[in-house]
């Protein structure tokens, strides 16, 4: 899952970016609204964590422009503005959730997981396909009820495919979900992750659509 973090407080931004990355998300961090607009024009994100008090373009204006352009990316508004009027304004501008500073990183992660579930049409906290169960909160995968050890990137690849069950994900889409800016991407890294997942889980879980990408069939198994 790839997150755009828009936060001008250097200390907070660094801490949130590190915490989300440690939890397995790919994170791009920008410090003003203008850079956020540029990032959103050139990249696809699963969710946006958006501060309101930004230089360049303030968060509310950025959010209104996103929704006016029919951009449906889930937005978690993250701000020190804690009055009722501020919360209402953030939600009415198109925010999907609202978290007031100071906050605990665990709550931010949980709220992001909930936003992603809703945006992908997934009701429960765990993902289930065939013999495989994935728990995003616990960051663990089960095969026939038994835990399976995966690397962070293998886990992220599997989560991306399971959250998009029934839809083909191209190699480029998978790379975008796995890597943030400045991270080196090997020429066959996605293929390696897919090979390892098939080996550690079972071969028929992930299917190759020749010339297109990879898919986990909805309701597979």
C-alpha positions in Angstrom: 0.0 0.0 0.0 1.4 3.4 -1.0 0.6 6.5 1.1 1.1 10.2 0.4 1.9 12.0 3.6 1.5 15.8 3.4 2.9 17.4 6.6 5.0 20.5 7.0 6.2 19.7 10.6 9.6 18.1 9.9 9.8 16.2 13.2 6.3 14.9 13.0 6.5 14.1 9.3 9.7 12.2 9.8 8.3 10.2 12.6 5.0 9.3 10.9 6.8 8.4 7.6 9.1 6.1 9.5 6.3 4.5 11.5 4.2 3.8 8.5 7.2 2.4 6.6 8.0 0.2 9.5 4.4 -1.1 9.3 4.9 -2.1 5.7 3.5 0.9 3.8 5.4 2.7 1.0 5.4 6.4 2.0 6.0 9.5 0.0 6.4 12.6 2.2 5.9 16.2 1.0 5.8 19.4 3.1 3.5 21.7 1.2 0.3 21.7 -0.9 2.0 22.5 -4.2 4.3 19.5 -3.9 1.3 17.4 -3.0 -0.5 18.4 -6.1 2.5 17.5 -8.2 2.8 14.1 -6.5 -0.9 13.3 -7.0 -0.6 14.2 -10.7 2.3 11.8 -11.2 1.6 8.9 -8.8 -1.3 6.7 -7.7 -1.9 6.4 -3.9 -4.0 4.1 -1.8 -4.5 6.9 0.8 -3.5 10.4 1.7 -2.6 11.6 5.2 -3.2 15.4 4.9 -2.4 18.2 7.3 -4.6 21.3 6.9 -2.1 24.1 7.9 0.2 23.8 4.9 2.3 26.4 3.0 1.7 26.9 -0.7 -1.8 25.5 -0.8 -3.6 24.9 2.4 -5.0 21.4 3.1 -8.7 22.3 2.7 -8.1 23.9 -0.7 -6.1 20.9 -1.8 -8.8 18.5 -0.6 -11.6 20.5 -2.4 -9.6 20.5 -5.6 -9.1 16.7 -5.4 -12.8 16.1 -5.0 -13.7 18.6 -7.7 -11.5 16.6 -10.0 -13.3 13.4 -9.0 -10.3 12.0 -7.3 -11.7 9.4 -4.8 -8.4 8.6 -3.0 -9.2 8.1 0.7 -8.0 11.1 2.7 -7.3 11.1 6.4 -7.2 14.7 7.7 -4.4 15.1 10.2 -4.4 18.4 12.0 -4.1 20.4 15.2 -7.4 22.2 14.5 -9.7 20.5 16.9 -12.8 22.6 17.1 -16.1 21.2 15.9 -16.2 23.7 13.1 -12.8 22.6 11.9 -13.7 18.9 11.9 -16.9 19.6 10.0 -15.1 21.7 7.5 -12.5 19.0 6.9 -15.1 16.3 6.4 -17.4 18.4 4.3 -14.5 19.3 2.0 -14.1 15.6 1.2 -12.1 14.1 4.0 -12.9 10.5 4.9 -11.6 10.6 8.5 -10.2 13.1 10.9 -7.4 12.7 13.5 -6.4 15.5 15.8 -2.8 16.1 16.9 -1.2 14.9 19.1 -2.1 11.3 18.3 -0.7 7.8 18.7 0.8 6.2 15.7 -1.1 2.9 16.4 -4.4 4.8 16.0 -3.2 6.4 12.7 -2.3 3.0 11.4 -5.6 1.5 12.4 -7.6 4.4 10.8 -5.6 4.0 7.6 -6.4 0.2 7.5 -10.1 1.0 8.0 -10.0 3.6 5.2 -8.3 1.1 2.9 -10.8 -1.7 3.7 -13.7 0.6 2.9 -12.1 1.9 -0.3 -11.6 -1.7 -1.5 -15.0 -2.9 -0.4 -13.6 -5.2 2.2 -15.9 -5.5 5.3 -13.8 -7.5 7.8 -10.4 -6.7 9.3 -8.8 -9.9 7.7 -8.5 -10.8 4.1 -9.4 -14.4 3.0 -8.7 -16.0 -0.3 -8.7 -19.7 -0.8 -6.6 -21.3 1.9 -4.9 -18.1 2.8 -5.8 -15.5 5.5 -4.0 -12.2 5.8 -4.2 -10.0 8.9 -3.1 -6.5 8.1 -3.1 -5.3 11.8 -1.1 -8.3 13.1 1.0 -8.3 9.9 0.7 -12.1 9.7 -0.4 -14.6 7.0 -1.9 -18.0 7.7 -2.1 -21.0 5.3 -4.7 -23.5 6.4 -4.7 -21.8 9.8 -0.9 -22.0 10.3 1.3 -18.9 10.3 3.6 -18.4 7.3 6.7 -16.3 7.6 7.0 -13.7 4.8 9.3 -10.8 4.2 7.9 -7.3 4.5 7.8 -6.9 0.7 6.3 -10.4 0.2 3.6 -9.5 2.7 2.9 -6.1 0.9 2.7 -7.8 -2.5 0.2 -10.4 -1.2 -1.9 -7.8 0.5 -2.0 -5.7 -2.7 -3.2 -8.7 -4.7 -5.7 -9.8 -2.1 -7.2 -6.4 -1.7 -7.7 -6.3 -5.4 -8.9 -9.8 -5.8 -10.5 -10.4 -9.1 -8.6 -7.5 -10.7 -5.3 -8.0 -12.6 -2.4 -6.0 -11.1 0.4 -5.1 -13.5 4.0 -5.2 -12.6 4.1 -1.4 -12.6 1.1 -1.2 -10.3 2.7 -3.6 -7.9 6.0 -1.7 -7.9 4.1 1.5 -7.2 2.4 0.0 -4.2 5.7 -1.4 -2.8 8.2 1.4 -3.3 8.3 5.1 -2.4 10.4 7.8 -3.9 14.1 7.2 -4.0 13.9 3.4 -3.3 15.8 1.3 -5.8 13.7 -1.2 -7.7 15.4 -4.2 -9.2 14.5 -5.4 -12.7 12.8 -8.6 -11.5 11.9 -7.9 -7.9 8.1 -8.4 -8.4 8.7 -11.7 -10.1 10.9 -12.8 -7.2 8.2 -11.9 -4.7 5.5 -13.7 -6.7 7.8 -16.8 -7.0 8.4 -16.8 -3.2 4.7 -16.4 -2.4 3.8 -19.3 -4.6 6.5 -21.4 -3.0 5.6 -20.5 0.6 1.8 -20.6 0.1 0.6 -22.6 -2.9 1.2 -22.3 -6.6 -2.4 -21.7 -7.9 -3.1 -18.8 -5.5 -1.5 -16.2 -7.8 -2.2 -16.6 -11.5 -0.1 -15.0 -14.2 -2.1 -13.2 -17.0 0.5 -13.4 -19.8 1.6 -10.0 -21.0 -0.5 -8.2 -18.4 0.3 -9.0 -14.8 -0.9 -11.1 -11.8 -4.3 -11.9 -10.2 -5.8 -13.6 -7.3 -9.3 -14.6 -8.4 -12.1 -13.3 -6.2 -13.4 -16.1 -4.0 -10.5 -18.3 -5.2 -10.1 -21.7 -3.6 
